[in-house]
Amino acid sequence: MERILINNLNEYVGQTVLLKGFVQAFRNVSKNLTFIHLRERTGVTQIVVKSKISLNIESVIEVKGKV
């Protein structure tokens, strides 16, 4: 699967995409929900993860999911 840039996400609504970038911020809301702000050279987007995860600010991650 080819990486998609954040500024092109609106072209992929309803599709599964691969994003790569830095963790700008994250918040564990509960044991079943985490919000991640993913940053790369074209912008920032929010990722919703249905589990509690442990990250550090500026961690480099890749995420595959549905837009």
Residue pairs with C-beta under 8 A, 6 or more apart in sequence:
1 16
1 17
1 18
1 64
2 18
3 18
3 19
3 20
3 62
4 12
4 17
4 18
4 19
5 40
5 41
5 42
6 19
6 21
6 38
6 40
6 42
6 43
6 44
6 45
7 42
7 43
8 42
9 17
9 45
9 67
12 67
13 67
14 66
14 67
15 66
15 67
16 64
16 65
16 66
16 67
17 64
17 65
17 66
17 67
18 62
18 63
18 64
19 38
19 40
19 45
19 47
19 62
19 63
19 64
19 65
20 40
20 60
20 61
20 62
20 63
21 38
21 39
21 40
21 60
21 61
22 38
22 39
22 40
22 58
22 59
22 60
22 61
23 36
23 37
23 38
23 39
23 55
23 56
23 57
23 58
23 59
23 60
23 61
24 37
24 38
24 39
24 44
24 57
25 36
25 37
25 57
26 34
26 35
26 36
26 37
26 53
26 55
26 57
27 34
27 35
28 34
28 52
28 53
29 35
30 52
31 51
31 52
32 50
32 51
32 52
33 48
33 49
33 50
33 51
33 52
34 48
34 49
34 51
34 52
34 53
35 46
35 47
35 48
35 49
36 46
36 47
36 48
36 49
36 55
36 61
36 63
37 44
37 45
37 46
37 47
38 44
38 45
38 46
38 47
38 61
38 63
47 63
47 65
55 61
